[in-house]
Amino acid sequence: MRRIYFDHSATTPVLPEVVEAMLPCFTQYFGNASEPHLPGREAKKLLEASRETVARAIGAHSEEIIFTSGGTESDNLALKGVAEALSKKGNHIITSSIEHPAIGNTCKYLQRRGFEITYVPVDKYAIVDPDHVAAAITDRTILISIMHANNVVGSIQPIAEIGKIARERGIIFHTDAVQSFGTLETDVGELNVDLMSMSSHKLHGPKGVGALYIRKGTKLTPQMQGGEHERRRRAGTENVPGIVGFAKAVEIAMAEREEKVEKLEELRKYLVAGVLERIEEVSYNGHPEKRLPGNANFSFKYIEGESVVLQLDMVGIAVSSGSACASASLEPSHVLLAMGLTAEDAHGSLRVTMGRSNTKEEVDYFLEVLPEVVGKLRRMSPLYAQAR
């Protein structure tokens, strides 16, 4: 059976070039980067070269890059670190109603500890209005955190404009760029951000490694106690093989970014047109243009998105009914609900996220089998029978 992977927002396959770059770090350059002997110095050299690669990709200085275990840790360090460091100055944090659970649940954690959280709404396309962010600011606001691109519907947020507002008011601004880094332009100067989270496994690097950009001068309290690693920001012996793989993936992503975006936008438009043409009573969720190039999200009336996922899996196609980090929940996507969808329509959602290796032939196969799957499930649905 042929296998087609259309779930690149959940994770991506590691590129062979990335694996090749990592392998010597397990057996040849295995030293602890904190040690002064030759094996340690060799590992340190690779660590700092990787740091420079990531920094260069976002227009930062290498000393502003802290390596972490991934996007979730980066988000936690950013929010909890700033909240603790500035708790005497204020206790108010602004975020959006469509953030990844790594932000949303961290905000809930901080709320239980006395911080006030404002969740600004989004429009029907899942885009934040900068004016709503400005209106939410108080004299106790210490942090604003708005994601760069949404993981469910792919909508791109006006980060530079929000960052300008934050800077004018002297408020620290963080963005979760886990979905956008390596695909969209993420120059930290142009985006006006003080903190930015990144993850390796979303851009064909290994899992278990990520980074947090911390603008020089930004106050942040470390959340892990231990040694003096990562400029005393994040304790623990650095994962040099993973970091080297991350840097190699970043290098490749930056080199092919424009070509990849053009290809994915073309594939997405072809896929979306095909779905809307072949299937009745389906809606296309998110902004039609201001979205991640490989992201397409649909809602099919009268059926469960999870059932569509399982049926497609049986014919070799991997897709998602929402974000991977929330897929264990039976609740409808909070992102789709925030956009104004009913719970019923949100339950009928399907997320298709394509990557660098996907082809038009794979999209054609998807368009061939999807109408059959939707039709089969609707014939079994009491809701569909009632509507007829």
C-alpha positions as CSV (number, residue, x, y, z in Angstrom):
1,M,0.0,0.0,0.0
2,R,1.3,3.4,-0.9
3,R,2.0,5.8,2.0
4,I,1.4,9.5,1.8
5,Y,2.3,11.9,4.7
6,F,0.2,15.0,4.9
7,D,0.8,15.8,8.6
8,H,3.9,18.0,8.5
9,S,2.5,20.4,11.1
10,A,2.7,17.6,13.6
11,T,6.2,16.5,12.8
12,T,8.5,16.0,9.8
13,P,10.8,13.2,8.6
14,V,14.5,13.8,9.4
15,L,16.5,14.5,6.3
16,P,19.3,12.1,5.4
17,E,21.8,15.1,5.4
18,V,20.7,15.9,8.9
19,V,21.3,12.3,10.1
20,E,24.7,12.3,8.4
21,A,25.7,15.5,10.2
22,M,24.6,14.1,13.6
23,L,26.3,10.7,13.4
24,P,29.9,11.7,14.2
25,C,28.6,13.5,17.4
26,F,27.7,10.1,18.9
27,T,31.0,8.4,18.5
28,Q,33.8,10.8,17.4
29,Y,32.8,14.2,18.9
30,F,31.0,12.9,22.0
31,G,32.6,15.1,24.6
32,N,30.9,17.2,27.1
33,A,30.9,20.8,25.8
34,S,31.6,22.2,29.3
35,E,34.9,20.3,29.7
36,P,38.3,22.0,28.8
37,H,39.9,18.9,27.3
38,L,40.1,18.1,23.6
39,P,36.9,16.1,23.4
40,G,35.1,18.8,25.3
41,R,36.5,21.5,23.1
42,E,35.5,19.6,19.9
43,A,31.9,19.4,21.1
44,K,32.0,23.0,22.2
45,K,33.1,24.1,18.7
46,L,30.2,22.2,17.1
47,L,27.8,23.6,19.7
48,E,28.8,27.2,19.0
49,A,28.9,26.8,15.2
50,S,25.3,25.5,15.5
51,R,24.3,28.4,17.6
52,E,25.7,30.8,15.0
53,T,23.7,29.0,12.3
54,V,20.4,29.4,14.1
55,A,21.2,33.0,15.1
56,R,22.1,34.0,11.5
57,A,18.8,32.5,10.2
58,I,16.8,34.9,12.4
59,G,19.0,38.0,12.3
60,A,20.2,37.6,15.9
61,H,23.5,37.4,17.7
62,S,24.7,34.0,18.7
63,E,24.7,34.8,22.4
64,E,21.0,35.5,22.2
65,I,20.2,31.8,21.3
66,I,19.5,29.3,24.1
67,F,19.1,25.7,23.1
68,T,16.3,23.8,24.7
69,S,14.5,20.4,24.4
70,G,11.9,21.8,22.0
71,G,9.1,24.3,21.4
72,T,7.2,23.5,24.6
73,E,10.2,24.1,26.9
74,S,11.0,27.3,25.0
75,D,7.5,28.5,25.5
76,N,7.5,27.6,29.2
77,L,10.9,29.3,29.8
78,A,9.8,32.4,28.0
79,L,6.5,32.9,29.8
80,K,7.4,31.6,33.3
81,G,10.9,33.2,33.1
82,V,9.6,36.6,32.3
83,A,6.6,36.3,34.7
84,E,9.0,35.5,37.6
85,A,11.6,38.0,36.7
86,L,9.1,40.9,36.4
87,S,6.5,39.9,39.1
88,K,7.3,42.9,41.2
89,K,6.7,45.2,38.2
90,G,3.3,43.7,37.2
91,N,1.2,40.6,37.0
92,H,-0.7,41.0,33.7
93,I,0.0,38.9,30.6
94,I,-1.7,39.2,27.2
95,T,-2.1,36.3,24.8
96,S,-4.6,35.1,22.2
97,S,-7.5,32.6,22.2
98,I,-5.8,30.4,19.6
99,E,-2.4,29.6,21.1
100,H,-0.8,26.2,21.2
101,P,-1.3,24.3,24.5
102,A,2.3,25.0,25.4
103,I,1.3,28.7,25.7
104,G,-2.4,28.2,26.8
105,N,-1.7,25.8,29.5
106,T,1.3,27.7,30.8
107,C,-0.9,30.8,31.0
108,K,-3.4,28.7,33.1
109,Y,-0.5,27.6,35.3
110,L,0.5,31.3,35.8
111,Q,-3.1,32.3,36.4
112,R,-3.3,29.8,39.3
113,R,-0.3,31.5,40.8
114,G,-1.8,35.0,40.8
115,F,-1.1,36.3,37.3
116,E,-3.9,38.0,35.4
117,I,-4.3,36.7,31.8
118,T,-6.1,38.4,29.0
119,Y,-7.0,36.3,26.0
120,V,-7.6,38.6,23.0
121,P,-10.2,37.3,20.4
122,V,-9.6,36.5,16.8
123,D,-11.7,37.1,13.7
124,K,-13.3,34.4,11.5
125,Y,-9.9,33.8,9.9
126,A,-8.2,33.2,13.2
127,I,-6.2,36.4,13.0
128,V,-5.6,38.7,16.0
129,D,-6.4,42.4,15.6
130,P,-3.4,44.5,16.9
131,D,-5.9,47.1,18.1
132,H,-7.4,44.5,20.5
133,V,-3.9,43.8,21.9
134,A,-3.3,47.6,22.4
135,A,-6.7,48.0,24.1
136,A,-5.9,45.1,26.5
137,I,-2.7,46.7,27.9
138,T,-2.7,48.0,31.4
139,D,-0.1,49.6,33.7
140,R,0.5,46.1,35.1
141,T,1.2,44.4,31.7
142,I,4.6,42.8,31.7
143,L,4.4,40.3,28.7
144,I,2.5,39.8,25.4
145,S,2.7,36.4,23.7
146,I,1.1,35.9,20.3
147,M,2.0,33.0,18.0
148,H,3.5,33.7,14.6
149,A,1.4,31.2,12.6
150,N,-1.4,29.0,13.9
151,N,-0.8,25.2,14.1
152,V,-4.4,24.3,13.3
153,V,-5.5,26.6,10.4
154,G,-2.2,28.1,9.5
155,S,-3.3,31.7,9.8
156,I,-0.3,34.2,10.0
157,Q,-0.5,36.8,12.7
158,P,0.5,40.5,12.3
159,I,3.5,40.0,14.6
160,A,5.6,43.0,13.5
161,E,2.7,45.4,14.2
162,I,1.9,43.9,17.6
163,G,5.7,44.0,18.4
164,K,5.8,47.7,17.5
165,I,2.9,48.3,20.0
166,A,4.7,46.3,22.7
167,R,8.0,48.1,22.2
168,E,6.4,51.5,22.3
169,R,4.8,50.6,25.6
170,G,7.9,49.0,27.1
171,I,6.4,45.5,27.3
172,I,8.3,42.3,26.5
173,F,7.0,40.5,23.4
174,H,7.2,36.8,22.8
175,T,6.2,34.8,19.7
176,D,5.8,31.1,19.3
177,A,7.4,30.6,15.9
178,V,7.5,26.8,16.0
179,Q,5.2,26.4,12.9
180,S,6.7,29.3,10.9
181,F,10.5,29.0,11.5
182,G,12.1,27.7,8.4
183,T,9.1,28.5,6.2
184,L,8.2,32.1,6.8
185,E,10.5,35.1,7.2
186,T,11.5,35.2,10.9
187,D,14.0,38.0,11.3
188,V,13.6,39.1,14.9
189,G,14.4,42.7,14.1
190,E,11.7,43.0,11.5
191,L,9.2,41.1,13.8
192,N,10.0,43.4,16.8
193,V,10.2,40.4,19.1
194,D,12.1,40.1,22.4
195,L,11.6,36.3,22.7
196,M,11.0,33.7,20.0
197,S,10.4,29.9,20.3
198,M,11.7,27.5,17.7
199,S,11.6,23.7,17.3
200,S,13.8,21.3,15.3
201,H,11.4,18.6,14.4
202,K,9.0,20.9,12.5
203,L,11.7,21.6,9.8
204,H,13.1,18.1,9.2
205,G,15.5,18.1,12.2
206,P,15.5,15.6,15.1
207,K,13.0,15.6,17.9
208,G,13.9,16.7,21.4
209,V,15.7,19.9,20.5
210,G,14.7,23.5,20.0
211,A,15.8,27.0,20.8
212,L,14.6,30.2,22.5
213,Y,15.8,33.6,21.1
214,I,16.3,36.0,24.0
215,R,17.0,39.6,23.0
216,K,20.0,41.0,24.9
217,G,18.9,42.8,28.0
218,T,15.6,40.9,28.4
219,K,15.0,39.9,32.0
220,L,14.2,36.2,32.4
221,T,14.5,33.8,35.4
222,P,15.9,30.3,34.6
223,Q,13.3,27.6,35.2
224,M,15.8,24.7,35.6
225,Q,18.3,24.6,38.4
226,G,21.7,22.9,37.9
227,G,24.9,23.8,36.1
228,E,25.9,27.0,34.3
229,H,25.0,25.8,30.8
230,E,23.6,28.0,28.1
231,R,24.8,31.2,29.7
232,R,23.1,30.2,33.0
233,R,19.7,30.4,31.3
234,R,19.1,26.6,30.9
235,A,20.9,24.0,33.0
236,G,21.8,20.6,31.7
237,T,24.5,19.1,29.5
238,E,23.7,20.2,25.9
239,N,22.4,17.7,23.4
240,V,25.2,18.2,20.9
241,P,24.0,15.6,18.3
242,G,20.5,17.0,18.4
243,I,21.7,20.6,18.2
244,V,24.0,19.8,15.3
245,G,21.1,18.1,13.5
246,F,18.9,21.1,14.2
247,A,21.4,23.5,12.8
248,K,21.9,21.4,9.6
249,A,18.1,21.4,9.2
250,V,18.0,25.1,9.6
251,E,20.8,25.6,7.0
252,I,18.8,23.5,4.5
253,A,15.5,25.2,5.3
254,M,17.0,28.6,4.8
255,A,18.6,27.7,1.4
256,E,15.4,26.3,-0.1
257,R,12.8,28.4,1.7
258,E,11.5,30.5,-1.2
259,E,11.4,27.5,-3.6
260,K,9.5,25.4,-1.0
261,V,7.0,28.1,-0.2
262,E,6.2,28.6,-3.9
263,K,5.8,24.8,-4.4
264,L,3.6,24.4,-1.3
265,E,1.3,27.3,-2.1
266,E,0.7,25.8,-5.6
267,L,0.0,22.4,-4.1
268,R,-2.3,23.8,-1.5
269,K,-4.4,25.8,-3.9
270,Y,-4.7,22.8,-6.2
271,L,-5.8,20.6,-3.2
272,V,-8.3,23.2,-1.9
273,A,-9.9,23.7,-5.2
274,G,-10.2,20.0,-5.7
275,V,-11.8,19.4,-2.4
276,L,-14.3,22.2,-2.7
277,E,-15.2,21.1,-6.2
278,R,-15.7,17.4,-5.4
279,I,-17.5,17.6,-2.0
280,E,-20.6,19.4,-1.0
281,E,-21.2,21.1,2.3
282,V,-17.6,21.6,3.2
283,S,-15.9,24.8,4.5
284,Y,-12.3,26.0,4.2
285,N,-11.1,27.2,7.5
286,G,-8.6,30.0,8.0
287,H,-7.5,32.9,5.9
288,P,-7.4,32.1,2.2
289,E,-4.0,33.7,1.6
290,K,-2.4,34.8,5.0
291,R,-1.6,31.3,6.0
292,L,1.2,28.7,6.1
293,P,1.8,27.6,2.5
294,G,1.3,23.9,3.1
295,N,-1.7,24.2,5.5
296,A,-5.3,23.4,4.4
297,N,-8.1,22.9,7.0
298,F,-11.6,21.9,6.2
299,S,-14.9,21.2,8.1
300,F,-17.2,18.5,6.6
301,K,-20.8,18.7,7.8
302,Y,-22.5,15.7,9.5
303,I,-19.4,13.6,10.1
304,E,-16.5,13.4,12.6
305,G,-13.0,14.5,11.5
306,E,-11.5,11.7,13.5
307,S,-13.4,9.2,11.5
308,V,-12.1,10.7,8.3
309,V,-8.5,10.5,9.6
310,L,-8.9,6.8,10.4
311,Q,-10.5,6.0,7.1
312,L,-7.8,7.8,5.2
313,D,-5.1,6.0,7.2
314,M,-6.6,2.7,6.0
315,V,-5.8,3.7,2.4
316,G,-2.3,5.0,3.3
317,I,-2.8,8.7,3.8
318,A,-1.7,10.4,7.1
319,V,-3.6,13.5,8.0
320,S,-4.9,15.1,11.2
321,S,-8.2,16.3,12.7
322,G,-6.5,19.0,14.7
323,S,-3.1,19.7,16.4
324,A,-1.1,16.6,17.5
325,C,-0.6,18.0,20.9
326,A,-4.4,18.1,21.6
327,S,-5.4,15.0,19.6
328,A,-6.0,12.9,22.7
329,S,-8.8,15.3,23.7
330,L,-12.4,14.6,22.7
331,E,-13.1,18.3,22.9
332,P,-13.5,20.3,19.6
333,S,-10.5,22.5,18.6
334,H,-10.4,25.6,20.7
335,V,-9.0,27.4,17.6
336,L,-12.0,26.6,15.5
337,L,-14.4,27.5,18.3
338,A,-12.6,30.9,18.7
339,M,-13.1,31.5,15.0
340,G,-16.8,31.1,15.5
341,L,-17.4,27.6,14.3
342,T,-20.1,25.5,16.0
343,A,-18.9,22.6,18.1
344,E,-20.5,20.3,15.5
345,D,-18.6,21.8,12.6
346,A,-15.4,21.9,14.6
347,H,-15.7,18.2,15.3
348,G,-15.9,17.7,11.5
349,S,-12.5,19.3,10.8
350,L,-9.6,17.9,8.9
351,R,-6.1,19.3,8.8
352,V,-3.9,18.6,5.7
353,T,-0.3,19.9,6.0
354,M,2.1,19.3,3.2
355,G,5.8,19.4,3.1
356,R,8.8,19.6,0.8
357,S,8.6,16.1,-0.6
358,N,4.9,16.0,-1.4
359,T,3.8,15.9,-5.0
360,K,0.8,16.7,-7.3
361,E,0.4,12.9,-7.8
362,E,-0.1,12.5,-4.1
363,V,-2.7,15.3,-4.0
364,D,-4.5,13.6,-6.9
365,Y,-4.7,10.3,-5.0
366,F,-6.0,12.2,-2.0
367,L,-8.7,13.9,-4.1
368,E,-9.6,10.5,-5.5
369,V,-10.2,8.8,-2.2
370,L,-11.5,11.7,0.0
371,P,-14.9,12.0,-1.6
372,E,-15.4,8.3,-1.2
373,V,-14.5,8.4,2.5
374,V,-16.7,11.4,3.2
375,G,-19.6,9.9,1.2
376,K,-19.3,6.6,3.1
377,L,-19.3,8.3,6.5
378,R,-22.2,10.5,5.6
379,R,-24.3,7.6,4.6
380,M,-23.7,6.2,8.1
381,S,-24.4,9.5,9.8
382,P,-27.9,10.1,11.4
383,L,-27.3,13.8,11.2
384,Y,-26.9,13.5,7.4
385,A,-30.0,11.4,7.1
386,Q,-32.0,14.0,9.1
387,A,-30.7,16.8,6.9
388,R,-31.8,15.0,3.7
